[in-house]
Amino acid sequence: MNVILYSTGCPRCEVLKSKLASKNIEYKEVTDEEYMLSIGLDEMPVLEVDGNRMNFGEANKWINEQ
């Protein structure tokens, strides 16, 4: 499973990081804002799992189900 967290370090980003850690889910964190804008992301955080991008609410639900 390939998990990427696109993050700006905001409070919601920190919530997802904490939840991922609590579930022992390995992930790569991307913090390059120019790159995130260049791939069409305009709201953070975004969690990408095997190419499927999720907003904060969807990411929370996915993590809780793991």
C-alpha positions, -999 to 999 in steps of 0.1 A, spaced: 0 0 0 14 34 -10 2 62 14 11 99 9 1 127 32 1 161 16 6 185 45 12 221 54 16 213 91 -18 227 100 -38 214 129 -58 190 107 -26 178 91 -12 170 126 -45 151 135 -40 128 104 -3 123 112 -12 113 148 -39 89 136 -17 73 110 10 67 136 -15 53 161 -26 27 135 11 20 125 4 30 89 36 39 71 33 70 49 54 95 30 48 132 39 49 158 12 52 194 24 63 212 -9 34 237 -13 44 246 -49 44 210 -59 10 204 -42 -5 234 -61 11 221 -94 -8 188 -91 -41 205 -84 -43 204 -46 -57 235 -31 -69 223 4 -49 205 30 -45 179 42 -50 154 14 -43 117 20 -35 96 -11 -37 58 -8 -27 39 -39 -36 69 -61 -69 76 -45 -70 111 -30 -91 119 1 -100 151 19 -97 154 57 -131 138 64 -126 109 40 -91 104 53 -103 103 89 -129 76 79 -104 56 60 -78 56 89 -105 47 114 -115 17 93 -79 3 92 
